[in-house]
Amino acid sequence: MGPLVSVIINNYNYERFLGDAVESALYQTYPRVEVILVDDGSTDSSREVIAAYGSRIIQVLKENGGQASAFNAGFAASRGEICCLLDADDIFLPDKVEKIVQAWRQYPHALLYYHRMQVVDARGTVKGRPWPSSLWVGYIRDKVERSGGWWPRPTTSALCFARHYLKQVLPMPEEGFRLCADAYVGDLAPFMGAVVGLPEALTLYRLHGRNYWSAPVVGYDNEIKRKAEQYIFEHKQLKKALRKMGCTATIALERHLPYLQTTHVLEGKPSFWEMTCHILFYSTLGYPARLKQLAKLILKKW
């Protein structure tokens, strides 16, 4: 008998997508799955959709408190040795949990198991290639420190955690994490232990205009500023959590690539050429090694 796996779905006003998410969790090829659906005070017809599933899912109905509060409530109701997070507008592929359990058996010491995601639109049409393009595996703390706390981590619906890790870091702070709560549990993991990245795209990540980063905002500068402010907040929370857990780590915003990119667009700092150098010589992105390979090929031809 394999481990029990908890799929924790967080929902807020996603009635039109919710059924697809729940069905994708219920019809996994791996048999030992409990589905926990946390409705964070929806004002649409989400609760009617939820009620139709009856005892097939564990229902947690609460007042609106944001994504962090939904994660906290879902974990409190869960029993699984592995916890997989799922946004209510995304979809798990049928063998997702089975693949995660295989990785758990192969790497039982890891804290976080993640994989690539395939972007689709509101109708489910595939858009572009699976991401993230690079996978960091093992004890990656040094690399994450060198990059200012950043690593090529996917979002909520591609993150699965060992229960013993979540017991250490949850409940997470709810103020400030009404959205993007996956950053808290995902960014802390490399500082606490090993992570495992799977090359398969096991989740369909739906972009539909209401996602946090894709939702329209009045004024382009405001949208970029919002991203920069979010990166600053997440960076501060990461440092605060690490101090609380007794972990000493040197992580500086000056080495945090997404923050540098947003401030470049917003303020022109760093400059275009400095930004280009940051990207090309950012050791954790792997470009220096690729440039060396390219140079060797050019020299051979000469």
C-alpha positions as CSV (number, residue, x, y, z in Angstrom):
1,M,0.0,0.0,0.0
2,G,1.4,3.4,-1.0
3,P,1.2,6.7,0.9
4,L,-2.0,8.7,1.2
5,V,-1.8,11.8,-0.9
6,S,-3.8,14.9,-0.1
7,V,-4.8,17.2,-3.0
8,I,-5.6,20.6,-1.6
9,I,-7.7,22.7,-3.9
10,N,-8.1,26.4,-3.1
11,N,-11.0,28.2,-4.7
12,Y,-12.4,31.7,-4.8
13,N,-15.1,32.5,-7.4
14,Y,-13.9,30.1,-10.0
15,E,-17.2,28.3,-10.5
16,R,-16.7,27.9,-14.3
17,F,-13.4,26.0,-13.9
18,L,-13.9,24.4,-10.5
19,G,-15.5,21.2,-11.8
20,D,-12.6,20.4,-14.1
21,A,-10.1,20.9,-11.2
22,V,-12.1,18.6,-8.9
23,E,-12.6,15.9,-11.5
24,S,-8.9,15.9,-12.4
25,A,-8.0,15.3,-8.7
26,L,-10.7,12.6,-8.2
27,Y,-9.8,10.6,-11.3
28,Q,-6.1,10.0,-10.7
29,T,-4.5,6.7,-11.7
30,Y,-3.0,6.5,-8.2
31,P,-5.7,5.1,-5.9
32,R,-4.9,6.6,-2.4
33,V,-5.9,10.2,-2.9
34,E,-8.1,12.4,-0.6
35,V,-9.4,15.6,-2.2
36,I,-9.8,18.6,0.1
37,L,-11.6,21.6,-1.4
38,V,-11.2,24.9,0.5
39,D,-13.7,27.5,-0.6
40,D,-12.4,30.9,0.5
41,G,-15.8,32.7,0.8
42,S,-16.8,32.6,-2.8
43,T,-19.7,34.9,-3.9
44,D,-20.5,33.1,-7.1
45,S,-22.1,29.6,-7.5
46,S,-19.0,27.7,-6.4
47,R,-20.6,26.3,-3.3
48,E,-23.4,24.7,-5.4
49,V,-20.7,23.0,-7.5
50,I,-18.9,21.8,-4.3
51,A,-22.1,20.5,-2.7
52,A,-22.8,18.2,-5.7
53,Y,-19.7,16.2,-4.9
54,G,-21.0,15.3,-1.4
55,S,-18.7,12.9,0.6
56,R,-16.4,12.3,-2.4
57,I,-14.4,15.3,-1.3
58,I,-13.6,16.9,2.1
59,Q,-15.3,20.3,2.0
60,V,-13.8,23.2,4.0
61,L,-16.1,26.3,3.7
62,K,-14.8,29.5,5.2
63,E,-15.0,33.2,5.1
64,N,-12.8,35.0,2.7
65,G,-9.2,35.4,4.0
66,G,-7.0,34.9,1.0
67,Q,-4.9,32.1,-0.5
68,A,-2.6,31.7,2.5
69,S,-5.5,31.2,4.9
70,A,-6.9,28.7,2.4
71,F,-3.6,26.7,2.4
72,N,-3.5,26.8,6.2
73,A,-7.1,25.5,6.4
74,G,-6.6,22.8,3.8
75,F,-3.5,21.5,5.4
76,A,-5.2,21.4,8.8
77,A,-7.9,19.2,7.3
78,S,-5.5,16.9,5.4
79,R,-3.9,13.5,6.5
80,G,-1.7,12.7,3.5
81,E,2.1,12.0,3.7
82,I,2.3,14.0,0.5
83,C,0.3,17.2,-0.1
84,C,-0.3,18.4,-3.6
85,L,-1.6,22.0,-4.1
86,L,-4.1,22.8,-6.9
87,D,-5.6,26.1,-7.9
88,A,-9.2,25.8,-8.8
89,D,-8.6,27.1,-12.4
90,D,-5.9,24.5,-13.2
91,I,-6.0,20.8,-14.0
92,F,-4.0,17.8,-13.0
93,L,-3.2,15.3,-15.7
94,P,-4.4,11.7,-14.8
95,D,-1.0,10.3,-13.8
96,K,0.3,13.3,-11.9
97,V,0.0,11.9,-8.4
98,E,1.3,8.5,-9.5
99,K,4.5,10.2,-10.9
100,I,4.9,12.2,-7.7
101,V,4.6,9.1,-5.5
102,Q,7.2,7.4,-7.7
103,A,9.6,10.3,-7.1
104,W,8.7,10.2,-3.3
105,R,9.7,6.5,-3.3
106,Q,13.0,7.2,-5.1
107,Y,13.9,10.3,-3.1
108,P,12.2,9.9,0.3
109,H,14.4,12.5,1.9
110,A,13.2,15.4,-0.4
111,L,10.8,18.1,1.0
112,L,9.4,19.4,-2.3
113,Y,8.5,17.5,-5.5
114,Y,7.7,19.7,-8.5
115,H,7.3,19.4,-12.3
116,R,6.7,21.4,-15.4
117,M,3.4,23.0,-16.3
118,Q,1.7,23.4,-19.7
119,V,0.0,26.7,-20.3
120,V,-3.5,26.6,-21.8
121,D,-6.1,29.3,-22.4
122,A,-9.6,29.5,-20.9
123,R,-10.8,26.8,-23.4
124,G,-7.9,24.5,-22.7
125,T,-6.0,25.2,-25.9
126,V,-2.3,24.6,-25.5
127,K,-0.1,27.8,-25.6
128,G,3.7,27.6,-26.0
129,R,6.1,25.1,-24.4
130,P,6.0,23.6,-20.9
131,W,7.8,25.6,-18.2
132,P,10.0,26.1,-16.3
133,S,12.6,25.3,-18.9
134,S,15.3,24.4,-16.4
135,L,14.9,22.0,-13.4
136,W,17.0,22.4,-10.2
137,V,17.3,19.1,-8.3
138,G,18.9,18.1,-5.0
139,Y,20.3,20.4,-2.3
140,I,20.2,23.7,-4.2
141,R,20.5,26.1,-1.3
142,D,23.8,27.6,-2.4
143,K,22.5,28.3,-5.9
144,V,19.3,29.9,-4.5
145,E,21.4,32.1,-2.1
146,R,23.6,33.2,-5.0
147,S,20.5,34.2,-7.0
148,G,19.0,36.3,-4.2
149,G,16.4,33.8,-3.2
150,W,15.1,33.2,-6.7
151,W,15.0,29.8,-8.4
152,P,13.0,28.5,-11.4
153,R,10.0,27.4,-9.4
154,P,6.6,26.8,-11.0
155,T,3.4,28.0,-9.4
156,T,0.9,26.4,-7.0
157,S,-0.5,23.6,-9.0
158,A,2.9,22.0,-9.7
159,L,4.1,21.9,-6.1
160,C,3.9,18.9,-3.9
161,F,5.3,18.7,-0.4
162,A,6.3,16.2,2.2
163,R,4.0,16.5,5.2
164,H,6.8,16.7,7.7
165,Y,8.1,19.9,5.9
166,L,4.7,21.6,5.9
167,K,4.4,20.9,9.6
168,Q,7.5,22.9,10.1
169,V,6.5,26.0,8.1
170,L,2.7,26.1,8.4
171,P,0.5,27.9,9.4
172,M,2.0,30.6,7.1
173,P,1.5,34.3,7.7
174,E,-1.8,35.3,6.1
175,E,-1.4,39.1,6.0
176,G,0.2,40.0,2.7
177,F,-0.3,36.5,1.2
178,R,-3.9,36.9,0.0
179,L,-2.4,35.9,-3.3
180,C,0.9,34.2,-4.3
181,A,1.0,32.2,-1.1
182,D,2.9,29.4,-3.0
183,A,5.9,31.7,-2.9
184,Y,6.2,31.3,0.9
185,V,6.2,27.4,1.0
186,G,8.0,27.1,-2.4
187,D,10.9,29.6,-1.7
188,L,11.6,28.3,1.8
189,A,12.0,24.6,0.8
190,P,15.5,24.8,-0.7
191,F,16.8,26.2,2.6
192,M,15.3,23.4,4.6
193,G,16.3,20.4,2.4
194,A,16.3,18.7,-1.0
195,V,13.9,19.4,-3.9
196,V,13.1,17.1,-6.8
197,G,12.1,18.4,-10.3
198,L,10.3,16.1,-12.8
199,P,10.7,16.8,-16.5
200,E,7.1,16.0,-17.4
201,A,4.3,18.6,-17.7
202,L,1.8,17.1,-15.2
203,T,-0.5,20.2,-14.8
204,L,-2.4,22.4,-17.2
205,Y,-1.9,26.0,-16.1
206,R,-4.8,28.0,-17.3
207,L,-4.4,31.7,-18.3
208,H,-7.7,33.4,-18.6
209,G,-7.3,37.1,-17.7
210,R,-8.2,36.8,-14.0
211,N,-4.9,35.2,-12.9
212,Y,-2.8,37.5,-10.6
213,W,-0.1,38.2,-13.1
214,S,-2.3,38.3,-16.2
215,A,-5.2,40.3,-14.8
216,P,-5.5,43.8,-16.4
217,V,-4.4,46.7,-14.2
218,V,-5.0,50.3,-15.0
219,G,-1.7,51.8,-16.2
220,Y,1.2,49.6,-17.4
221,D,3.6,51.2,-14.9
222,N,1.2,50.2,-12.1
223,E,1.3,46.6,-13.2
224,I,5.1,46.5,-13.2
225,K,5.3,48.3,-9.9
226,R,2.9,45.8,-8.4
227,K,5.3,43.0,-9.4
228,A,8.3,44.8,-7.9
229,E,6.4,45.4,-4.7
230,Q,5.4,41.7,-4.5
231,Y,9.0,40.5,-5.0
232,I,10.1,42.9,-2.2
233,F,7.4,41.6,0.1
234,E,8.2,37.9,-0.7
235,H,11.9,38.6,-0.2
236,K,11.3,40.1,3.2
237,Q,9.0,37.3,4.3
238,L,11.6,34.7,3.2
239,K,14.3,36.4,5.3
240,K,12.0,36.7,8.2
241,A,10.9,33.0,8.1
242,L,14.6,31.9,7.8
243,R,15.5,33.9,10.9
244,K,12.6,32.4,12.8
245,M,13.8,28.9,11.9
246,G,17.4,29.7,12.8
247,C,18.7,29.6,9.2
248,T,21.4,32.1,8.3
249,A,21.3,32.9,4.6
250,T,22.7,35.7,2.5
251,I,20.0,36.7,0.0
252,A,20.0,40.1,-1.5
253,L,17.5,41.7,-3.8
254,E,20.4,43.0,-6.0
255,R,20.8,39.3,-7.1
256,H,17.1,38.6,-7.5
257,L,16.6,38.4,-11.3
258,P,12.8,38.9,-11.6
259,Y,13.1,41.9,-9.3
260,L,16.0,43.3,-11.4
261,Q,13.9,42.8,-14.5
262,T,10.9,44.7,-13.1
263,T,12.9,47.6,-11.8
264,H,14.7,47.8,-15.1
265,V,11.4,48.3,-16.9
266,L,10.0,50.6,-14.2
267,E,13.1,52.8,-13.5
268,G,15.7,51.9,-16.2
269,K,17.9,50.6,-13.4
270,P,20.0,48.5,-14.0
271,S,20.5,49.9,-17.6
272,F,19.8,47.8,-20.7
273,W,23.4,46.7,-21.0
274,E,23.7,45.9,-17.3
275,M,20.5,43.9,-17.5
276,T,21.8,42.0,-20.5
277,C,25.0,41.2,-18.6
278,H,23.0,40.1,-15.6
279,I,21.0,37.6,-17.7
280,L,23.9,36.3,-19.8
281,F,26.3,35.9,-16.9
282,Y,23.7,34.8,-14.3
283,S,25.4,31.6,-13.2
284,T,22.2,29.9,-12.0
285,L,20.6,30.3,-15.4
286,G,23.3,28.3,-17.1
287,Y,24.1,30.8,-19.8
288,P,27.9,31.1,-18.9
289,A,28.3,27.3,-19.6
290,R,26.3,27.7,-22.9
291,L,28.4,30.6,-24.0
292,K,31.6,28.6,-23.3
293,Q,30.3,25.8,-25.4
294,L,29.4,28.2,-28.2
295,A,32.9,29.8,-28.1
296,K,34.5,26.3,-28.3
297,L,32.4,25.5,-31.4
298,I,33.3,28.8,-33.1
299,L,37.0,28.2,-32.3
300,K,36.9,24.7,-33.8
301,K,35.4,26.0,-37.0
302,W,38.1,28.6,-37.3
